[in-house]
Amino acid sequence: MADIVLGVGGGIAAYKIAEVLRRLTESGHSVTVVPTRSALRFVGEPTWAALSGRPVHTEVFDEVHEVPHVRIGRQADLVLVAPATADLMARAAAGLADDLLTSTLLTTRGPVVYVPAMHTEMWEHPATVANVETLRKRGALVVEPAVGRLTGADTGKGRLPEPADIHAYVTDVLSRGGAGPDLTGRHVVVSAGGTREHLDPVRFLGNRSSGRQGYALARAAAARGARVTLVAANVSLPDPAGVDLVRVGSAAQLFDAMVAAAADADAVVMAAAVADFRPVTYTDTKIKKSADGSSPVIELERTADILAHLSANRPSPAQVVVGFAAETGDATGSVLDHGRAKLAAKGCDLLVVNEVGADRGFESEDNAAVVLGADGSSVTVGTGPKSALAHVVWDLVRDRL
């Protein structure tokens, strides 16, 4: 478990950070809370002390003999700043050390994660944009804020991600053992979930994909510093922190969204389960049972092969394209036989092949796979959390960028 410094900025979203703190401590981490003076006007010191089970540090001149700004920073495995206000990030970008938190930021050598929360106009202001760029260039991870209800009646980009998503993001960063943000400056596109092809207003052809693997890939890429576009098809999971989310329903919608997002992407990962067929005709009213007991005949047509299209129409030869293949063995070959054939047919750089069945692959928290490379390589990933497979995929993508 890690030693974490939780720096709390002076924003109204500070009340949500109490839940982040609770999740971190319940995960076994030791958390030292360093709130700014403004933060204490929103949530008081007793709350932070009670939830962390440790003394709260607020002033540079407290316990001066221990030189707290140096000690706290040096001991930290990770510093999480949330909410990161525009003022706090400006002071950090300028290298100021005018309170205990900014002083600690100058002494820490572990990963630093900023989770901004502010009004849209403040987030989009050129000064904030420049400060965020400066922090990222120095190796800090600045999470993209969520879109939603802000203070008062305002709605837009600038909302603090949900506590569960912040906790998941931090967990992903820590899982890499302090490794740097090796995808900083890269734009990656990930698809997730399963498409639905409607027969009538109440029925559709679909599949069992929950979107968990695609969301794990998006979260892992964001934790490694990438700008992430996540195209989600019929997924009910909470939005991952730090990603731009595009929601789609059908294979045709997924095709259009992926082609648009891939236009300036360094890497594209097709983790969504796409329907291979759709009804030729959509019925505007519910298909009724016939009086004579006969069944309706539904004519199907092929949907577009999104992975093959993306592989063949890359905006740059340097773009890395990754596909997923959920396979079952049959009389014509094994799971890997089918995977190798699909890799050759799709033209992608990597193909993640996993065997699916009644209790594996779909809707599970864990996954196991073999990642096949167009260069003849093969990497086996044993059963484990889908986040672990996600990081293996990004390791392989990074090596090819």
N, C-alpha and C positions, 0 to 999 in steps of 0.2 A: 504494500500500500504506500501511497505517496504523501509527502509533506506539501501541502498546497497553501499558498497565500491567496486569500480572497480579498481583493481590493474593491471596495464598494464606493461608487461615485454618487454624487448628489443629484439624483434624478428621481422622479416620482416612481419609476419602475423598481426602486430599491426594495419595495415591499415584496416583490416576487423573488428577490435573491435569498430571502430567508428560506424559501422552499428549495432553492439550489443548494444552499448550505446543508439543509437537512439531508438531502439526497447524497451529498458528498460524504458526510460523516457516517451515514448508514451504510455506505459502501466500504467503510473501513479506513477512509483517508483521515489524516490529521490536518485540520484546517485552522489557520491563523487568520483572523479577520482584521483587516486594516481599513477602516472606513475613513473617508474624508470628513472634515468638519460639516460640510453641507449634507453629507449622507446621514449624519446623526440627527439632523432635523427631520428626516423622514422616518428612520427606524433607529431607536435608541440603543445604546451600548448594552443594556441588560439582555436584549433579545439576541444579539450576536453572541454574547458570552454564554447564554443558556443553550443555544443551539449548537455551538461549537465545542462547549465543554472546556474552553480555554480562555485565558485573559485576552481582552481586546486591546489592540495597540492603536493609539490615535495620535500621539505626539512624538516628535523627534527627541524632545528633552525629557521624556519619561524614561526611567532606568538608563540614564546616560552612560553609566559605567559599562553597560553591555553593548553600547553603540548599536541600538536596535535596527537602524536602517540598513546597516551592513549585515548584521547577524541574520535578520529575517530573510533578506534577499539571498544570502549565500546558502541558507538551509533549504530553500524552496526547490522542489522538483518541478513546480509549475506555478505561475502566477496567473490568476484569473481576475480580470478587471470587469466588473459588471454591476450596475449598468455603467458603460463607458460613455460619459457625456462628451459633448463637443469640446467643452473647456478642458476636461481632463486629458483628452487625446491631444489637444493643442499643446498643453504643457508638456506632455510626454514626448511629443514629436520635437519640441524645442529643446529637450534635454533639461528642463527646469527641475529643481529639487527643492521646491518651496513648501513641502509638507512630507509626512512620513511615507505616504504611498508613492509619490513621484521619486523620492529618494531611494526607496526600495527597488523601484523599477530600474534604476541605474546600476544597482549592485547585483541583481539577479542574473544568473547565467543559464537558467533553465528556460523552457518555452514560456512565452507570454501570450495570453489570449485576451483580446479585447472584445467585449460584447456590447456594441453600441445601442443606445436607445435615446431617441430625440425626435423632434418634429421633422417632417419631410424636408422642409425648407432648410433646416440646419444641416441635415445629412447631405443634401445636394449642393450646399454652398461651396464655392471654389476653395475656400480656406479649409473646410473639413475634408474635401476630396484630396487636397494636397497633403494634409496631415496624415490621412489614412494611407496614402501612397508611400509617404516617408516611413511610417511605421512598418508597413509590409516589406519595403526594401531592406529594412534592418533585420528582418527575420521574424517579426511579430505576426501573429495570426489575428486578423481583424474579421470577425464574423459579419456577414451581410445581415442587416436587420430584416425582420419580417415585415410583411405588409398587413395592415389591419387597423383596428381602432387605436387611436392615440389619446393623449390627454384631451378631455372635453369631447367635442363632437367631431373632431378631426379624424380622418382616415387616410392612410397612405403608408409609404415605406418609412420605417423608423421605429417600428414596434419591437420591443424586446422579444426574442424567441421564448417559447415556453420553457419553464424550468427543466422538464424532462429532456427536452432537446439540447439544452445547454449542458446538462449532465452527460448525455450521450456523446456530445462533441468532445468534452474534456476527457471522457473515458477513451475515446479513439486516439486523442493526442497522447495520452499517457501510455497507451498500449504499444506505442512505437519506441518506448524507452528513451524519450528525449530527442529522438532523431529530428532533424530540422524540417522545415516546410519545403520539401523537395519538388512540389508542384506549383510553387509561387510563380505567378506570371502566366500560367497556362490556363486555357479555357477548355473544360471537358464537358461533354454532353453524355448523359446517362438516361436510358429509358427503363421504365419499371412497370410492373403490373401486367394485366392481361386485357387484350382488346375484346370488345363485344360487338357482334354483328346481329342487328335486330331483325327478327322475322316479322313482328307486329308490335304494337305498343307495350306488350307485357313479356314477350319471349325474345331470347337471343341465343346465338351460338357463342360460347365463351370457354374459359378454362379456369383452372384452380389457382392461378398465380396470385399471391397475396401482395407482391411488390416488395417483400422484405429484403431480398437480395439486391435489387436495384437501389433501394433506399440506403442499404448498408454501403454500397459503392459510392453513392452521392455523399453520404456523411463522411466516409473515409477520405474522399478526395478533398472535401472542404477542410478537413482537419489537417491536410497536408498542404494547404495554402492555395488550392486551385479555385478559380472562378467556375462554379458548377451550374449548369442548366439541367434540371431534372424534368423529363417528360413522363408524366405518370398517367397510366391508363387504368381507370377504375380502381384506384387504391384508396383505402379508408384509413391508412396509418397517419399519425401526426406528421406535419411538415418538418423535414429535417432542418436544423439550424444552419444558416449560412448558404442556402442555395436559392436559385431562381426557379420557381416551380411553374410548369406549364401542364395543365390538365387536358386530357383528351379522352375519347371514348372508343372510337372505331379504329380499324387498321388504316383506313384512308386518312383519318385525322392524325394518327401517329406518324404516318408517312410524311405528311406536310410539315408537321412540327419538327421532326427530326432533320429533314432536309434543310429547313430554315435555320435551325440551331447549329447544324454541322458546318455551315458556310464559313465560319471563322474559328472553328474548334481545332485544338491541337490533338485531341483524342475523342473518339466516340465509342461508347460501350452500349451495345444493344442487349440489355438484360430482360426486356419485356417479352412476354409470351404472346406472339402475334397469331391471330386466327389465320389459318391457311385458306379458308373458304368463307364466302359470305353468300347469303341468298340473292339470287338474281332479282327477285321482286320483293319489295317491302309492302306489306298489307297495312293500310291505314287503320283498320279495325281489327279487333281480336279475332284470330282464327277459331271458328266454332267447331265443335264436334259434329260430324255428319249424322243424320238420322239413321242411315243404313249401317253405321259402325265402321265405315271405311276410314283409312288414314289419309291425310293430305300428302301430296307429292310436292316436295320442296326442291327446286332446282338450285344448285350451287355453282358459283364461279370462283376462280382463284383470286386471292388478294395479291397486291404487289409484294415482291420480295424486298423488304426494306433493307436488310443487311447487305444483300448482293448489290442493291442500287448504291448504297453509301460507299461500299468498297470500290465500285467501278467508277464513281463520280466524285472522287475526293478533290477538294479545292486545292490541295497541295499534296505532292507525293510523300511529304513528311508526316502527314496526318496518320495517326495510328487508329485502326479500326478493330474492335473486339466484338465477337459474337458469343452468344450463349446457345447451347444445344441441350435440351432436356430429352434424353434418349432412353429407349428400352431395347434390349437385345431381342433378336428373333432368329428365324431359321436362316436368314440371309447374312447374318453377321452379328458380332458383339457390339456393345455400346461404343467402344472405341473404334471399331471398324466403321460404324455409321458416322462417328464424329470426324474421323479423318476424311471420309468422303465429303462430308458437309463443309469442312474447312477448305478443301480444294474447290468445291462448287461455289462457295460464297466469296472467295477471294479476300478474306480478312486476314489480319496479321496474327491474331490469337483467337482461339475458340475454346470457351470454357464448357467442358462436357461433363454433365452430371446425370447419373441414372435416377430416374423417377419411378415412383410406384405408389402404393396405397399409403405408405407411412414414411416416405422420403422425398426430399426436394421441395415440392409445393407445400405452402402453409406451415413449414417447419421453421424453428428458430435456428437450426443447424443446417449445414450443407457439407458435402464432400464432392470433389471434382478432380478432373485431370485437365490441365490447361495445355492445349496443343498449340504449337507455333508453326507458322508457315515455313520457318527455317528448319523444321524437323525436330525442334525441341519439344520436351514433354515434362511438365511439372505436376506431380501428384500432391493434392492437398487433402489431408485426412479429415475425418468428421470433426467439426468444430463450429463455433459461432460464424454466422455469415459475414460478420465484420472481419474475421481472420482471412477468409477467402478474398474479401474485397481488397485487403491490403496486399495480398499476394498478386492480385491482378494489377494493382497500381504499381507495384515494384517492377513487374514485367513491362508495363506500359512506359514507365519512367526510363527504363534501360533502352527503349526503342525510340524515344523522342529525340 
